[in-house]
């Protein structure tokens, strides 16, 4: 018996299998959190670096920010909302789970002087640069002392 091959039905079968695979991955996100990287923007000013990270929907208290002299690590967790088709949601592109981003810095920073702000889902870190002692200029005052030995008239 000869079976007639229908390539379009094979494509449809492949699509259904891929849909099922992705649905399984995203439906199990509460059991195995997916790590994602937030989008960032890094600006270099004269005296500091300004790092912005998009972290919408995350409570600022759930963010863990670590700064070293040459890098910044941002970590957090956005907990999944329990949703199902019975609640009216058929599709969601929201990101849930762990987030982590390590950013190498183009200049060394004073990690004890960093300030942070969180507004409208954007985390902004202001990172003051380390002042290089070789480039730092210091005013030196000259003490004008008269010598104890006075010239004598001979």
N, C-alpha and C positions, 0 to 999 in steps of 0.2 A: 504494500500500500504506500502510495506517495502522499506526503503531507505538504500542503502548499504553505510556504513561508510568507508571513505577512510582517514586513519590517516595522510598520507603524504600530502594530500591536506590541512588538518587542520594546519600542521606545516608551509606550504607555506603561508597560510593566516595569521598566527601569525607573520611570518617573515615580510610580507608586512606591517602589522599594526605597528610593531616595527620600521621599516624603516621610515614610515610616521611620527611616533611620534618623532623620533630623528631629522628628517629633519625639522620639525616644530620648535623644540626647537632651533636648530642651525641657522635656517633662521631668527628667530626673535631676534637674539642676539643684534641687533642694538636698538631694542625697549626696551628690558630688559637686561641690561648688566649682564653677568655671572662673578661672582667673582672666581678667581682661585688663588692658592698659588704657588709662584715660588719655585723651588728647591733651597735648601741652603746647605752650608757647614760651620761649625763653628770650628775654630781651637783655642786652648788655648796655647799661648806662655807664657814665664815667666813673661813678663811685660805688655802684651796686649792680647786681643782677636781679631781674624781676622774672619769676617763674609763675606762670598761670597754668592751672590744670582744670579741665572740665570734669566735675564729679557731681552731676545733677542727681537729686533724689537720695543723696547720702547725708545722714545726720552728721554735722561737723564733729560731734563727740565720738563718732565711729571711725574717724580718720586717725591714722598713726603716721606722723611725719618725723623722719629722722634726717638730720643734716650733719654731714662731715665737712671737712675743709674743701673737698672736691666733688661731692655728690649729694643728691637729695633722693630719699626714698619715701614714696607716698603709698600707704596701704589703707585698705578699708574694706567694708562689707556692705553690700546692699541686699537686704533680706528679701526673698521672693514673697510676693503676695499670693495667697492661695486663690487661684482662679480656675474656673472650668467653663465649659460651654454652657452649662446650666445657669451660670451667672451672667451670661450675655457676651462674654469675651470669646471670640472665635480665633483671634490671631493677635499676637503681641510681639513687638520687637524690642521691648524693654530689656535692659541688661541687668541681671541679678548675679549675685555671688561675690567672690573675692576680686578686688582690684589691687594691682600692684604696678608701680612704675618707678624705675631707678633711672635718674637723670645725671649723667656726668656733666660737670660744670667746666666752662672754659677758663675760669680763674678761681683761685682759692678764695674762700669766704670766711668771715668771722662767724662761726656757727652759733656763738653765744649771743649774737646781736640780731638774729633773724626775727622778722615780724611776719605774722600771717593774718589774712583776712578771708572770710568766706561770704560771698554775696551772689545771690541768684545762681547757685550751683557752680560757681567758679571759685576755686581756691587760688589766692594770690600770695606768694611768698616774696618778701623783699630781703635779699641776701647781700649785706654790705661786703664789699671786697676787702681782702687783706691788703693793707698798705705795705708795699715793699720798702723795707728800711733803706735799700740802696737808692730808691727814688724819693725818699722822704727828705725834705729839706728842713734843716733846723737852724734857727737864728742863733749865732754865737756872739755873745757880748764880750767885748775886750775890756778888761780891767786896766785902767791906766794908772799904774803904781809908779811913784817916783822912787828911784833907787836910793837906798840908804847911804851909799857912797857918793858924796858930792865932789865934783872936781875941785881941786885946790888951786889957788893962784900961786905959782912959784916964781 
